[in-house]
């Protein structure tokens, strides 16, 4: 269970503080963490381990575009869950705000607080799908900002719970209507190779992602297969992928979210 999340600037300033549980974490833990960054990574948070143990807390951190996402807890928990949740928070904020940096966070801190409120409940992840969050919290735009100035109302929360929140596919709205009726699949791979002085390949590994841009109406059922799935290892899937068809026949079966998302990543 995470007890608190801090968003820190490049100088260690606390931009956002969100207490997640009854126990209140003192900001002094951020000063301790930044002293640790200066001592062990010359002030560069990107070079610090993602899991750090302080005298009083377990700390989990990721670094994105000059912003450090720092989570704290005093109880033992799965480190991967904490790091993955912080990564999801960073991805959602980037999707909402168009980019992620210190100035954007400060200009939209109300939206940031509302998103953190919906993404975690009492220290446990709750709603992490952008499609549902956008129905609950309206993304910022020029029209909304003008209305807020004119009317004095700054709330962007929806008046009712999204239908997909109680659906068996919470990552997709049931009322999606799209006239284009198309889906694009893009496979992006990076090669990591070692070559000796004679030019002979010593070792080579490929790291890939399957990126999808879906513009299909309703709740479509899609399947995807590979010509040689045996060479694909260490796969990770989006929650929409059904694991049993992949485990038995190496076929991807899924109901896709609307818009762009990463379907899977792999190594071969």
MARMAR-958980 format. One record per residue (C-alpha): x, y, z; residue in one letter; residue number from 1. Coordinates in pm, 1 decimal, always signed. Layout:
BEGIN
NODE       east      north         up   type   seq
NODE          X          Y          Z      A   NUM
...
REM end
This chain:
BEGIN
NODE       east      north         up   type   seq
NODE       +0.0       +0.0       +0.0      X     1
NODE     +141.7     +336.5     -104.5      X     2
NODE     +104.8     +607.9     +157.0      X     3
NODE     +206.9     +916.3      -40.4      X     4
NODE     +313.2    +1036.3     -385.7      X     5
NODE     +534.0    +1338.7     -448.8      X     6
NODE     +616.5    +1504.5     -780.5      X     7
NODE     +958.0    +1670.3     -763.0      X     8
NODE    +1121.1    +1919.0     -997.9      X     9
NODE    +1478.9    +1899.2    -1127.6      X    10
NODE    +1593.8    +2099.3     -826.2      X    11
NODE    +1417.8    +1876.1     -572.5      X    12
NODE    +1125.5    +2115.5     -515.8      X    13
NODE     +797.4    +1946.3     -419.5      X    14
NODE     +544.7    +2045.8     -688.0      X    15
NODE     +263.5    +1805.4     -593.2      X    16
NODE     +202.2    +1615.0     -270.4      X    17
NODE      -77.3    +1358.5     -251.6      X    18
NODE     -136.9    +1172.6      +75.0      X    19
NODE     -298.0     +836.1       +1.5      X    20
NODE     -364.1     +693.4     +347.9      X    21
NODE     -450.1     +800.4     +701.3      X    22
NODE      -81.2     +807.2     +791.7      X    23
NODE      +65.5    +1139.5     +676.3      X    24
NODE     +417.7    +1122.2     +532.4      X    25
NODE     +632.8    +1420.0     +624.4      X    26
NODE     +794.8    +1617.4     +342.4      X    27
NODE    +1129.5    +1564.0     +512.6      X    28
NODE    +1148.0    +1232.8     +326.7      X    29
NODE    +1182.0    +1430.6       +0.5      X    30
NODE    +1481.0    +1620.5     +141.6      X    31
NODE    +1638.7    +1288.1     +245.2      X    32
NODE    +1578.1    +1145.1     -102.4      X    33
NODE    +1729.5    +1447.4     -276.7      X    34
NODE    +2037.3    +1432.1      -53.2      X    35
NODE    +2063.3    +1066.5     -156.5      X    36
NODE    +2041.2    +1166.1     -526.2      X    37
NODE    +2314.5    +1427.1     -483.9      X    38
NODE    +2540.3    +1185.8     -294.8      X    39
NODE    +2495.6     +878.8     -517.0      X    40
NODE    +2413.4    +1019.9     -862.1      X    41
NODE    +2559.2    +1372.9     -865.3      X    42
NODE    +2208.3    +1521.0     -857.2      X    43
NODE    +2075.3    +1319.9    -1154.6      X    44
NODE    +1757.3    +1128.6    -1050.5      X    45
NODE    +1760.6     +925.6    -1374.1      X    46
NODE    +2070.9     +741.9    -1247.5      X    47
NODE    +1920.1     +644.3     -911.3      X    48
NODE    +1776.8     +298.5     -847.2      X    49
NODE    +1398.9     +279.9     -873.3      X    50
NODE    +1374.8     +129.1     -524.0      X    51
NODE    +1553.5     +304.3     -236.6      X    52
NODE    +1536.7     +217.8     +132.7      X    53
NODE    +1550.5     +509.9     +375.5      X    54
NODE    +1575.6     +480.2     +755.8      X    55
NODE    +1197.2     +524.3     +785.3      X    56
NODE    +1037.1     +440.3     +446.9      X    57
NODE    +1059.4     +232.5     +132.7      X    58
NODE    +1087.8     +471.7     -163.2      X    59
NODE     +995.2     +404.1     -526.6      X    60
NODE    +1080.2     +649.9     -801.3      X    61
NODE    +1077.8     +702.7    -1176.2      X    62
NODE    +1211.1     +999.7    -1373.2      X    63
NODE    +1030.7    +1151.3    -1673.9      X    64
NODE    +1125.5    +1471.4    -1860.1      X    65
NODE    +1267.6    +1651.3    -1559.0      X    66
NODE     +994.2    +1533.1    -1320.1      X    67
NODE    +1060.9    +1275.8    -1047.1      X    68
NODE     +763.7    +1065.6     -934.9      X    69
NODE     +834.3     +954.7     -578.1      X    70
NODE     +612.2     +715.0     -380.3      X    71
NODE     +656.3     +622.3      -13.4      X    72
NODE     +538.9     +343.4     +213.5      X    73
NODE     +630.9     +199.1     +551.3      X    74
NODE     +491.1     -148.1     +481.6      X    75
NODE     +633.9     -418.6     +258.7      X    76
NODE     +478.2     -441.7      -87.9      X    77
NODE     +563.1     -562.1     -437.0      X    78
NODE     +815.4     -309.6     -577.5      X    79
NODE     +711.0     -381.5     -935.5      X    80
NODE     +351.6     -280.3     -860.9      X    81
NODE     +465.0      +54.6     -720.1      X    82
NODE     +699.7     +127.5    -1011.1      X    83
NODE     +438.2      +21.4    -1267.0      X    84
NODE     +176.5     +242.5    -1102.4      X    85
NODE     +409.7     +544.0    -1111.1      X    86
NODE     +480.0     +472.2    -1478.8      X    87
NODE     +106.0     +458.1    -1546.0      X    88
NODE      +56.4     +791.2    -1365.4      X    89
NODE     +328.0     +949.5    -1580.9      X    90
NODE     +172.0     +805.9    -1899.3      X    91
NODE     -177.0     +928.9    -1806.4      X    92
NODE      -51.9    +1279.0    -1724.7      X    93
NODE     +136.8    +1292.3    -2055.0      X    94
NODE     -178.7    +1181.5    -2238.2      X    95
NODE     -389.9    +1442.5    -2057.0      X    96
NODE     -152.7    +1737.5    -2074.6      X    97
NODE      +13.2    +1667.8    -2411.2      X    98
NODE     +359.9    +1675.5    -2255.1      X    99
NODE     +520.1    +1647.6    -1914.5      X   100
NODE     +752.3    +1900.5    -1754.6      X   101
NODE     +774.5    +2126.4    -1450.8      X   102
NODE     +584.8    +2421.7    -1602.1      X   103
NODE     +297.1    +2207.6    -1731.4      X   104
NODE     +256.9    +2036.7    -1393.0      X   105
NODE     +238.8    +2372.9    -1213.5      X   106
NODE       -8.1    +2516.7    -1466.9      X   107
NODE     -242.4    +2216.6    -1432.5      X   108
NODE     -196.0    +2111.1    -1070.7      X   109
NODE     -575.3    +2091.6    -1014.3      X   110
NODE     -608.0    +1834.0    -1293.9      X   111
NODE     -306.9    +1645.1    -1155.2      X   112
NODE     -464.5    +1622.2     -808.3      X   113
NODE     -797.6    +1506.7     -951.5      X   114
NODE     -628.1    +1237.4    -1161.2      X   115
NODE     -432.9    +1108.6     -860.2      X   116
NODE     -757.9    +1102.1     -660.1      X   117
NODE     -923.9     +876.0     -916.9      X   118
NODE     -624.1     +655.4     -991.3      X   119
NODE     -566.8     +541.5     -633.3      X   120
NODE     -797.3     +468.1     -341.3      X   121
NODE     -655.6     +439.1      +10.4      X   122
NODE     -311.0     +352.4     -123.9      X   123
NODE     -419.7      +91.5     -380.4      X   124
NODE     -449.9     +138.5     -761.5      X   125
NODE     -810.6     +189.9     -869.4      X   126
NODE     -877.6     +345.5    -1212.3      X   127
NODE     -575.3     +355.5    -1441.7      X   128
NODE     -730.5     +346.2    -1790.1      X   129
NODE     -712.9     +684.1    -1972.1      X   130
NODE    -1042.0     +626.0    -2157.5      X   131
NODE    -1238.2     +597.7    -1832.6      X   132
NODE    -1047.9     +879.4    -1662.9      X   133
NODE    -1131.1    +1114.7    -1950.5      X   134
NODE    -1501.5    +1050.1    -1891.5      X   135
NODE    -1459.6    +1125.0    -1521.9      X   136
NODE    -1220.0    +1421.6    -1554.6      X   137
NODE    -1239.8    +1646.4    -1859.7      X   138
NODE     -896.7    +1699.6    -2021.3      X   139
NODE     -784.9    +2064.0    -2014.6      X   140
NODE     -840.4    +2274.4    -2326.1      X   141
NODE     -868.9    +2640.9    -2420.3      X   142
NODE    -1251.1    +2641.8    -2409.6      X   143
NODE    -1259.2    +2497.9    -2056.9      X   144
NODE    -1001.1    +2748.9    -1936.3      X   145
NODE    -1203.3    +3039.4    -2080.9      X   146
NODE    -1523.6    +2911.6    -1918.4      X   147
NODE    -1344.4    +2874.8    -1585.7      X   148
NODE    -1229.2    +3236.4    -1603.4      X   149
NODE    -1575.8    +3366.1    -1701.2      X   150
NODE    -1787.7    +3153.6    -1465.7      X   151
NODE    -1537.7    +3111.8    -1182.8      X   152
NODE    -1594.3    +2735.5    -1179.2      X   153
NODE    -1276.3    +2529.7    -1188.5      X   154
NODE    -1416.6    +2177.1    -1145.2      X   155
NODE    -1360.8    +1938.9    -1436.2      X   156
NODE    -1517.1    +1634.0    -1270.8      X   157
NODE    -1796.7    +1452.4    -1450.8      X   158
NODE    -2143.6    +1437.0    -1296.8      X   159
NODE    -2183.5    +1058.7    -1324.0      X   160
NODE    -1976.1     +741.9    -1315.1      X   161
NODE    -1867.3     +619.7    -1662.6      X   162
NODE    -2048.1     +311.3    -1793.5      X   163
NODE    -1715.8     +135.2    -1855.7      X   164
NODE    -1623.7     +156.2    -1486.4      X   165
NODE    -1852.4     -141.3    -1415.0      X   166
NODE    -1784.1     -317.5    -1745.8      X   167
NODE    -1587.8     -637.6    -1802.7      X   168
NODE    -1367.6     -429.7    -2038.5      X   169
NODE    -1298.6     -118.5    -1826.9      X   170
NODE    -1034.9       +6.6    -2071.3      X   171
NODE    -1298.5      +75.7    -2340.2      X   172
NODE    -1616.6     +281.8    -2347.7      X   173
NODE    -1923.2      +93.4    -2471.4      X   174
NODE    -2055.5     +395.4    -2663.7      X   175
NODE    -1759.4     +447.9    -2897.8      X   176
NODE    -1869.4     +569.0    -3241.5      X   177
NODE    -1608.4     +610.2    -3512.8      X   178
NODE    -1687.1     +653.6    -3881.5      X   179
NODE    -1335.2     +562.6    -3999.6      X   180
NODE    -1372.5     +198.4    -3884.7      X   181
NODE    -1001.5     +114.7    -3905.1      X   182
NODE     -712.1       -5.2    -3693.1      X   183
NODE     -338.4      +49.8    -3745.6      X   184
NODE      -66.3     -176.7    -3607.6      X   185
NODE     +295.5      -65.0    -3586.8      X   186
NODE     +585.0     -287.6    -3475.5      X   187
NODE     +884.9      -95.2    -3341.4      X   188
NODE    +1207.4     -284.0    -3269.2      X   189
NODE    +1547.3     -186.9    -3129.7      X   190
NODE    +1856.4     -400.4    -3188.0      X   191
NODE    +2129.7     -450.3    -2929.9      X   192
NODE    +2427.4     -616.9    -3100.0      X   193
NODE    +2793.2     -694.9    -3026.9      X   194
NODE    +3041.0     -726.0    -3315.8      X   195
NODE    +3407.1     -828.8    -3282.5      X   196
NODE    +3700.0     -661.4    -3458.6      X   197
NODE    +3661.8     -889.5    -3762.8      X   198
NODE    +3304.2     -775.6    -3810.4      X   199
NODE    +3156.0    -1106.0    -3695.1      X   200
NODE    +2831.2    -1082.6    -3500.7      X   201
NODE    +2888.0    -1210.3    -3146.4      X   202
NODE    +2549.7    -1142.1    -2987.9      X   203
NODE    +2226.7     -979.5    -3097.3      X   204
NODE    +1894.2     -918.5    -2922.6      X   205
NODE    +1585.2     -734.8    -3040.3      X   206
NODE    +1348.1     -546.0    -2812.6      X   207
NODE    +1012.0     -472.2    -2967.8      X   208
NODE     +673.5     -314.3    -2907.4      X   209
NODE     +343.1     -366.0    -3086.5      X   210
NODE     +171.8      -27.1    -3098.1      X   211
NODE     -192.5       -1.7    -3202.2      X   212
NODE     -411.8     +289.9    -3305.4      X   213
NODE     -774.1     +175.8    -3292.0      X   214
NODE    -1065.5     +364.3    -3450.0      X   215
NODE    -1335.0      +96.9    -3438.6      X   216
NODE    -1694.0     +148.6    -3316.3      X   217
NODE    -1866.5      -53.6    -3047.2      X   218
NODE    -1684.0     -331.0    -2861.7      X   219
NODE    -1486.1     -519.2    -3131.0      X   220
NODE    -1315.2     -854.9    -3078.4      X   221
NODE     -976.0     -868.8    -3252.1      X   222
NODE     -721.2    -1145.7    -3302.6      X   223
NODE     -361.7    -1120.1    -3419.5      X   224
NODE     -107.6    -1390.6    -3498.2      X   225
NODE     +264.2    -1395.6    -3580.1      X   226
NODE     +441.4    -1593.0    -3852.7      X   227
NODE     +696.1    -1732.3    -3604.8      X   228
NODE     +585.0    -1668.8    -3244.2      X   229
NODE     +841.6    -1917.0    -3108.5      X   230
NODE    +1118.0    -1654.3    -3129.6      X   231
NODE     +926.8    -1409.1    -2907.8      X   232
NODE    +1030.5    -1415.9    -2540.7      X   233
NODE     +969.9    -1215.4    -2222.5      X   234
NODE     +634.0    -1082.2    -2339.5      X   235
NODE     +430.2     -826.9    -2147.6      X   236
NODE      +72.9     -746.2    -2245.9      X   237
NODE     -180.1     -469.2    -2214.7      X   238
NODE     -461.3     -576.1    -1975.4      X   239
NODE     -695.5     -612.5    -2274.2      X   240
NODE     -508.6     -922.9    -2400.0      X   241
NODE     -653.5    -1260.9    -2302.6      X   242
NODE     -367.6    -1472.2    -2177.2      X   243
NODE     -516.6    -1819.0    -2238.1      X   244
NODE     -524.1    -1800.5    -2624.1      X   245
NODE     -164.2    -1679.4    -2622.0      X   246
NODE      -53.6    -1950.8    -2381.5      X   247
NODE     -216.5    -2229.7    -2584.1      X   248
NODE     -185.6    -2112.3    -2947.6      X   249
NODE      +33.6    -1796.4    -2941.9      X   250
NODE     -259.4    -1590.1    -3071.4      X   251
NODE     -340.6    -1242.0    -2943.8      X   252
NODE     -711.4    -1210.2    -2867.3      X   253
NODE     -831.3     -878.9    -2726.3      X   254
NODE    -1091.6     -603.2    -2708.6      X   255
NODE     -881.3     -292.8    -2782.3      X   256
NODE     -902.8      +43.9    -2607.5      X   257
NODE    -1005.8     +336.3    -2823.1      X   258
NODE     -714.4     +534.7    -2964.0      X   259
NODE     -341.5     +471.0    -2930.9      X   260
NODE     -197.1     +215.3    -2689.0      X   261
NODE      +86.4      -36.5    -2651.6      X   262
NODE      -53.9     -384.7    -2706.9      X   263
NODE     +257.1     -578.6    -2603.4      X   264
NODE     +633.4     -567.8    -2569.4      X   265
NODE     +878.1     -853.1    -2618.0      X   266
NODE    +1238.2     -965.0    -2661.0      X   267
NODE    +1384.3    -1206.3    -2915.0      X   268
REM end
